[in-house]
Amino acid sequence: MAVASSLALLSLLFPPVSIVSSASVALVTLRRGATEGLYVLGCSSLVAGLLGWGLFGDFQFALLYVLALWLPVWLIGIILREGRQLSVAVEIAVLLGALAVAGCYVFNPDISATWLTVFGRMMDPANLPPDAPIADFKHTAAIISHYMTGIVATGSVFSLLFGLFLGRWWQANLYNPGGFKTEYLALRMPTRFAAASLLVIAAAQASSGVLSEAAWNISVLLLVLYGIVGTAVLHALFAGMKLARFTVPMLYITLFLIPHAILLAAVVGLADAWLNLRKHQSKHTTPKA
């Protein structure tokens, strides 16, 4: 409770800390079940609300923030605990993100204009250096505003997933060393999900207007999802090589230094739904790293 509540408020200043906060709730849920996970979530929310009232003079914002942070990871933690399939938990999390994007466009079809207004306030000349290229900023903002809903949804979903992964890793280290590595390297999306993903991309290409924009925003979410799956596939394949101690680190270094490499990883992750690339690799060698 102390870890979850204190790090949740600290994440307001340093957002990545929210992953550790979510992981603490996920760990209890995965190990002890939904009831004790909900107990920790509820008590931590109360503590976070009191801390928010003491530090900021407002408990409502802190309370709503932590509920939005912990409720999804608690729900996905229950799914993973009961189903024991990491791919199903990931699939549900991404579906929730896709539904959130679709819901945004249902309630506000011109949501890109809202984002553009937000960017306009951020680019107020009074807040920028005198020599700032405002025209270039506005042009970039006009493009990004059409995809910002998908970008925010992607960040939220993968913050949720990374919190779940960290909690699962903790659980494995405590009770089943090496279990999370095996589970992660076997991560694979079902063919029905991959087929639906291709339909979304096709709809984005073939349609126009609000439907096309919504489909492209969901595609942003799917791109990063299959990037993660593809990374797991490539890790498993490289780990079976004789030079695994070099190829596996180079994979992650490449993805970090060359962000566009995530596109290749996404293609691999999508193709794996039908080709099951690790099945062919396992016939010849056993992963070493």
Secondary structure per residue as TSV (DSSP state, phi and psi in degrees):
chain	resnum	aa	ss	phi	psi
A	1	M	-	360.0	-42.8
A	2	A	H	-64.1	-43.8
A	3	V	H	-64.2	-48.0
A	4	A	H	-62.2	-49.5
A	5	S	H	-70.4	-43.9
A	6	S	H	-68.9	-42.6
A	7	L	H	-71.8	-28.1
A	8	A	H	-62.1	-44.9
A	9	L	H	-69.9	-36.0
A	10	L	H	-64.4	-28.8
A	11	S	T	-67.4	-16.2
A	12	L	T	-64.1	-29.7
A	13	L	T	-95.3	-32.3
A	14	F	S	-135.4	85.9
A	15	P	T	-50.2	-38.3
A	16	P	T	-57.5	-23.1
A	17	V	H	-63.4	-22.4
A	18	S	H	-60.3	-27.4
A	19	I	H	-63.8	-42.2
A	20	V	H	-67.8	-39.0
A	21	S	H	-61.2	-46.9
A	22	S	H	-64.3	-37.6
A	23	A	H	-63.7	-32.7
A	24	S	H	-66.4	-37.5
A	25	V	H	-70.1	-40.7
A	26	A	H	-62.7	-40.4
A	27	L	H	-61.0	-46.7
A	28	V	H	-63.5	-42.4
A	29	T	H	-64.6	-43.4
A	30	L	H	-66.7	-37.0
A	31	R	H	-88.9	-41.8
A	32	R	H	-105.5	-12.7
A	33	G	-	105.2	175.7
A	34	A	H	-64.6	-40.4
A	35	T	H	-64.2	-49.4
A	36	E	H	-70.8	-32.3
A	37	G	H	-62.9	-42.0
A	38	L	H	-66.8	-35.8
A	39	Y	H	-62.9	-46.5
A	40	V	H	-64.0	-42.3
A	41	L	H	-60.2	-47.1
A	42	G	H	-64.9	-46.5
A	43	C	H	-66.8	-38.7
A	44	S	H	-65.1	-37.4
A	45	S	H	-63.5	-41.0
A	46	L	H	-63.4	-44.4
A	47	V	H	-63.8	-43.5
A	48	A	H	-62.7	-38.9
A	49	G	H	-62.7	-42.4
A	50	L	H	-66.5	-41.4
A	51	L	H	-64.0	-40.6
A	52	G	H	-63.5	-38.7
A	53	W	H	-66.9	-39.1
A	54	G	H	-72.2	-36.8
A	55	L	H	-88.6	-39.2
A	56	F	H	-115.0	-5.9
A	57	G	S	73.6	15.4
A	58	D	-	-147.6	113.6
A	59	F	H	-90.1	-21.0
A	60	Q	H	-65.4	-45.6
A	61	F	H	-61.7	-46.2
A	62	A	H	-62.5	-41.4
A	63	L	H	-65.2	-46.3
A	64	L	H	-65.6	-37.1
A	65	Y	H	-62.5	-48.1
A	66	V	H	-70.9	-33.2
A	67	L	H	-64.8	-41.6
A	68	A	H	-66.0	-28.0
A	69	L	H	-79.6	-40.3
A	70	W	H	-98.6	-33.4
A	71	L	H	-56.4	-46.6
A	72	P	H	-61.8	-42.5
A	73	V	H	-69.2	-30.8
A	74	W	H	-65.5	-45.1
A	75	L	H	-64.6	-45.3
A	76	I	H	-68.4	-32.7
A	77	G	H	-62.8	-38.8
A	78	I	H	-63.5	-43.6
A	79	I	H	-61.0	-43.2
A	80	L	H	-68.9	-39.4
A	81	R	H	-64.6	-43.9
A	82	E	H	-78.8	-41.4
A	83	G	H	-86.3	-25.7
A	84	R	-	56.3	32.4
A	85	Q	-	-130.6	112.3
A	86	L	H	-62.1	-36.4
A	87	S	H	-62.7	-36.3
A	88	V	H	-67.9	-42.4
A	89	A	H	-62.0	-42.6
A	90	V	H	-64.3	-42.7
A	91	E	H	-60.4	-45.7
A	92	I	H	-64.5	-41.3
A	93	A	H	-61.7	-42.8
A	94	V	H	-68.4	-38.2
A	95	L	H	-62.0	-39.7
A	96	L	H	-61.8	-41.3
A	97	G	H	-64.6	-41.2
A	98	A	H	-64.8	-40.0
A	99	L	H	-65.6	-36.1
A	100	A	H	-64.2	-42.3
A	101	V	H	-62.7	-47.9
A	102	A	H	-60.4	-40.4
A	103	G	H	-62.8	-38.2
A	104	C	H	-60.2	-41.2
A	105	Y	H	-76.5	-25.7
A	106	V	H	-68.4	-44.8
A	107	F	H	-82.1	-25.4
A	108	N	-	-145.7	84.6
A	109	P	T	-58.4	-25.3
A	110	D	T	-104.7	44.7
A	111	I	H	-67.0	-23.6
A	112	S	H	-63.2	-33.3
A	113	A	H	-66.2	-35.0
A	114	T	H	-63.4	-45.5
A	115	W	H	-62.7	-38.1
A	116	L	H	-65.0	-35.9
A	117	T	H	-65.0	-41.3
A	118	V	H	-61.5	-45.7
A	119	F	H	-62.4	-36.9
A	120	G	H	-60.8	-39.2
A	121	R	H	-68.3	-36.2
A	122	M	H	-68.9	-28.7
A	123	M	T	-97.3	23.1
A	124	D	-	-57.8	126.9
A	125	P	G	-51.7	-27.2
A	126	A	G	-68.9	-20.9
A	127	N	G	-98.9	-0.1
A	128	L	S	-117.5	156.3
A	129	P	-	-61.3	152.8
A	130	P	T	-57.0	-33.4
A	131	D	T	-96.5	15.2
A	132	A	-	-68.1	135.7
A	133	P	-	-75.8	79.2
A	134	I	H	-60.9	-37.7
A	135	A	H	-62.7	-41.8
A	136	D	H	-65.6	-40.6
A	137	F	H	-60.5	-43.7
A	138	K	H	-65.8	-38.4
A	139	H	H	-64.8	-44.8
A	140	T	H	-64.1	-42.4
A	141	A	H	-62.4	-37.4
A	142	A	H	-63.8	-32.5
A	143	I	H	-77.6	-49.3
A	144	I	H	-64.7	-31.8
A	145	S	T	-57.5	-28.4
A	146	H	T	-73.9	-17.4
A	147	Y	T	-118.3	3.2
A	148	M	H	-67.0	-33.5
A	149	T	H	-61.9	-43.8
A	150	G	H	-66.6	-37.0
A	151	I	H	-65.2	-43.9
A	152	V	H	-65.8	-43.1
A	153	A	H	-62.0	-40.8
A	154	T	H	-63.1	-44.8
A	155	G	H	-60.9	-40.5
A	156	S	H	-67.6	-44.9
A	157	V	H	-65.0	-41.4
A	158	F	H	-81.9	-21.2
A	159	S	H	-65.5	-41.3
A	160	L	H	-62.0	-46.9
A	161	L	H	-66.8	-40.9
A	162	F	H	-66.9	-34.1
A	163	G	H	-64.4	-41.4
A	164	L	H	-64.8	-44.1
A	165	F	H	-61.5	-42.1
A	166	L	H	-65.3	-42.3
A	167	G	H	-62.6	-40.2
A	168	R	H	-66.4	-37.3
A	169	W	H	-65.8	-43.3
A	170	W	H	-58.3	-46.4
A	171	Q	H	-59.6	-43.8
A	172	A	H	-63.8	-42.1
A	173	N	H	-63.0	-32.6
A	174	L	H	-80.2	-38.8
A	175	Y	H	-124.7	-16.2
A	176	N	S	-152.7	71.2
A	177	P	T	-52.4	131.2
A	178	G	T	85.8	-6.2
A	179	G	H	-67.8	-39.0
A	180	F	H	-68.0	-37.2
A	181	K	H	-59.9	-46.0
A	182	T	H	-61.5	-42.5
A	183	E	H	-65.8	-43.4
A	184	Y	H	-67.9	-43.4
A	185	L	H	-69.4	-14.0
A	186	A	T	-95.9	3.2
A	187	L	-	-60.2	128.1
A	188	R	-	-156.6	132.5
A	189	M	-	-82.0	141.3
A	190	P	-	-66.7	157.5
A	191	T	H	-62.8	-33.2
A	192	R	H	-64.7	-37.4
A	193	F	H	-70.0	-41.1
A	194	A	H	-64.2	-40.5
A	195	A	H	-64.2	-41.5
A	196	A	H	-64.1	-35.9
A	197	S	H	-63.8	-42.2
A	198	L	H	-64.8	-35.2
A	199	L	H	-65.5	-38.5
A	200	V	H	-63.7	-44.3
A	201	I	H	-64.6	-40.5
A	202	A	H	-63.7	-39.8
A	203	A	H	-64.3	-37.9
A	204	A	H	-64.0	-37.6
A	205	Q	H	-74.6	-41.5
A	206	A	H	-86.0	-27.2
A	207	S	-	-93.4	-174.3
A	208	S	-	-148.1	171.5
A	209	G	H	70.9	-144.2
A	210	V	H	-63.7	-40.0
A	211	L	H	-61.1	-44.8
A	212	S	H	-64.1	-43.4
A	213	E	H	-64.5	-42.7
A	214	A	H	-62.9	-41.9
A	215	A	H	-64.7	-39.1
A	216	W	H	-65.3	-37.7
A	217	N	H	-66.4	-38.2
A	218	I	H	-68.1	-33.7
A	219	S	H	-63.9	-33.3
A	220	V	H	-59.6	-43.4
A	221	L	H	-62.1	-43.6
A	222	L	H	-68.2	-35.2
A	223	L	H	-59.3	-47.4
A	224	V	H	-70.5	-35.7
A	225	L	H	-57.8	-53.1
A	226	Y	H	-70.6	-21.0
A	227	G	H	-64.4	-41.1
A	228	I	H	-67.7	-44.5
A	229	V	H	-62.6	-44.1
A	230	G	H	-63.2	-35.3
A	231	T	H	-63.4	-40.5
A	232	A	H	-63.3	-40.3
A	233	V	H	-63.6	-49.4
A	234	L	H	-63.8	-38.5
A	235	H	H	-59.2	-47.3
A	236	A	H	-62.6	-40.4
A	237	L	H	-68.7	-44.5
A	238	F	H	-68.3	-31.6
A	239	A	H	-66.9	-18.5
A	240	G	T	-87.4	-2.0
A	241	M	S	-84.6	160.4
A	242	K	T	-64.7	-31.3
A	243	L	T	-99.9	36.3
A	244	A	H	-57.4	-33.4
A	245	R	H	-65.4	-18.4
A	246	F	H	-103.8	-40.6
A	247	T	H	-68.9	-39.1
A	248	V	H	-66.3	-49.5
A	249	P	H	-60.0	-37.8
A	250	M	H	-64.0	-32.0
A	251	L	H	-58.8	-49.6
A	252	Y	H	-73.1	-33.3
A	253	I	H	-64.4	-41.7
A	254	T	H	-63.0	-45.2
A	255	L	H	-63.9	-32.7
A	256	F	H	-75.5	-42.3
A	257	L	H	-82.7	-28.0
A	258	I	-	-124.1	85.3
A	259	P	T	-55.8	-29.7
A	260	H	T	-64.9	-17.0
A	261	A	H	-64.5	-16.3
A	262	I	H	-63.4	-25.5
A	263	L	H	-64.6	-43.2
A	264	L	H	-64.4	-43.0
A	265	A	H	-62.2	-37.7
A	266	A	H	-65.1	-40.2
A	267	V	H	-62.6	-42.3
A	268	V	H	-62.3	-45.1
A	269	G	H	-63.2	-38.1
A	270	L	H	-70.0	-43.8
A	271	A	H	-65.5	-30.7
A	272	D	H	-63.3	-23.3
A	273	A	H	-60.2	-30.4
A	274	W	H	-104.4	-35.3
A	275	L	H	-88.6	-22.7
A	276	N	-	48.9	62.3
A	277	L	H	-58.8	-34.4
A	278	R	H	-70.8	-22.7
A	279	K	H	-65.6	-42.5
A	280	H	H	-68.2	-37.3
A	281	Q	H	-66.3	-39.0
A	282	S	H	-68.9	-15.8
A	283	K	T	-72.8	-23.3
A	284	H	T	-105.5	-27.4
A	285	T	-	-156.5	163.7
A	286	T	-	-110.4	130.6
A	287	P	-	-55.0	139.8
A	288	K	-	-111.6	-11.0
A	289	A	-	-144.3	360.0
